[in-house]
Amino acid sequence: MNKKVLLTIGFAVIILLAAFLLLTQSKSETVKITTEVTRGPFEMVVYSSGQLEAQNSEDIVVPDNLRDRDIRIYEIKITDLVEEGTVVDSGEYVATLDQKAVEEALTTAREELEQAYNELEDAKLDSNLTLSNVRDQIINAREEVEEKKIVLDESVYESPAVIRKAEMDLDKAKRKLEQEIQGYELKKRQAVSRVERKKIELRQLESRVNKLNEVYHSLVIAAPKAGMVIYGKDRTREKIKVGSTVSPWMPVIATLPDLSSMLSTTFVNEIDISKVKAGQKVILGIDALPEKELEGEVVSVANIGQPMPKSDAKVFEVKIRVFGDVSDLKPAMTTSNRIQTGFFTDTLFIPAEAVFSNDSMQFVYLENSNVVKQVVDLGDQNENHFLVRKGLNAGDLVLLTEPPHHEDLLIEGMDIFREIKERKLREEEEARKALEEEKKQPFKLQKKSGENSSNIIIIG
């Protein structure tokens, strides 16, 4: 029994001693992982996922008369909608819009129309009453003129002062009559204008009621042609559904796509969007058809970004035309897109893990007879590698991890560092000059031919 215990203890001591020796050795020696600088083809790729849609389609939209400015219905709900993917014939039912919203607007418009009728009648009555009073005043003024004439005629044998006063009274009565006649004409024009304004308001309201009646009877939406119904998208890029609102500014309810030509719509983040250009080649994978791979081409890149939902990041819409056999593709299928943003047939490149940097330079740990910090001039990069412009040759060994005492290593290639610095200064200077030239461009001065220097045309 004692023998077994002694053997067990001895075996445990041997294991502990071996472990200690291994740990001590691993601390004293760091394993170096190296890789070769490679020469060969180099591809830069931006990856994104997208969604298929037809390149050409016909929109199913809200009725044209709903877009009339007089209607003043700025949003309307969809109360019923056929299932997405339904194949419809021309003229078949697709959706129904909210009748209640139009009914409310129609009731209000009819009340306004009734009020306008009453206001027109009131305006006519007021005009008649006002003009009648003014006409009576004109009659009274005429009679007063006649009276003053009689008084003047009878004063022929009176003193000159009495005669003069009678003449003055007659002139005053004539002036009053003339003023009453002129006032009548003005009031008549005012009354006619007021009645005309009320008539115009009445006609506008009658037109609005008629248009609302037309809208009310056009809220059942039919397909303009045969095809498969694909839901449209609202302002938040969410799919239209029952309960969604549409408007004259966002009128699309659904589309009828032409499935013979397809696009993949994708969104690229703001970091990578500067690399993506129209005309670049794309390889597309179809998530629903793993065995299928198609070629494509970037056809458009948005100039303005949009925020991602629940994020501060911005993305830019990119549309990719799909080539090849698209007969088995359906709208809204998810695509995996590899956008080739650059390709070099023969160039040097190293893994991104081999590149280190400090505040002012990028370098690698180059292993020759001993390890040195080698300054490198790097070019474009993809998700895994950097292009090498200067500092390395094909077959050179570089470390993927920092060696011990790396702070004490010599730095090689300071001439490359100076070249990079000078190039950056030149680029900054050229950019500054270009910006200044762009600011001056709208304000060129051009002298008119044949004129002196004081005659200058400012051309914007």
ZIVENWO-V86469 format. One line per field, one symbol per residue. ss: DSSP state (2 for helix, 1 for strand, 0 for the rest). psi: psi as a letter, one per 20 degrees, with the letter a starting at -180 (. if undefined). burial: b if it has 24 or more other ideal C-beta (glycine too) atoms within 12 Angstrom, else e. A space follows every 10 residues. Layout:
BEGIN
ss: ???
psi: ???
burial: ???
END
This chain:
BEGIN
ss: 0222222222 2222222222 2222222200 0001110111 1111111111 1111111111 1002222000 0000011111 1000001100 0011111022 2222222222 2222222222 2222222222 2222222222 2222222222 2222222002 2222222222 2222222222 2222222222 2222222222 2222222222 2222220001 1100001111 1010000010 0000110000 0111111111 1111111110 0022200000 1111110011 1111111111 1000011000 0001111111 1100000000 0001111111 1111111111 1222011000 0111111000 1111101111 1000111111 0000001110 0000022200 1102222222 2222222222 2222222222 2001111000 0000011110
psi: ghgggggggg ghggghgggg hgggghhhpp ppprqqpqpa qpppppqqqa pqqqhprpqo rqqhiiiphh gkoiqpqoiq pqqpippqrp iqpgrprohg ghgghggghh ghgghhgghg gggggggggg hgghghhggh hghhggghgg gghijhjrqh gggghhgghg gghggggggh gghggghggg gggghhghgg hghghggggg hhggghjkio pqphrqappp qaqaijjqqq rpiqqrrhhm ipgrqnqoji pqqoprppri hihiipqqiq qpppqohimh ippqqapphq pqhprqqqpk qiqqqppppp ppraojhjqq qiqpqopooo iqpphorqqq qhiiprqbhi rqrropochr pqoopqoqcr qaihqqqogq irqpiqpqqi qprqkhhiqq pqkhhgghgg ghghggghgh hgghgghhhh gilqpppppj rriioppop.
burial: eeeeeeeeee eeeeeeeeee eeeeeeeeee eeebbbbbee ebbbbbbbbb bbbbbebbbb bbbebbeeee bbbeebbbee bbebeeebee eeebbbbbee bbeebbeebe eebeebeeeb eebeeebeeb beebeeebee beeebeebee ebeeeeeeee eeeeebeeeb eebeeebeeb eeebeebeee beebbeebee ebeebeebbe bbeebbebbb bbbbeebbbb bbbeeeeebb eeebbbbbeb bbbbbbbebe bbbbbbbbbe ebbebbeeeb bbbbbbeeee eeebbbbbbe beeeeeeeee eeeebbbbbb bbeeebeebb bbbbbbbbbb bbebeebbbb beebbbeeee bbbbbbbeee bbbbbbbbbb bbeebbbbeb bbeeebbbbe ebbeeeeeee bbbeebbeeb eeeeeeeeee eeeeeeeeee eeeeeeeeee eeeeeeeeee
END
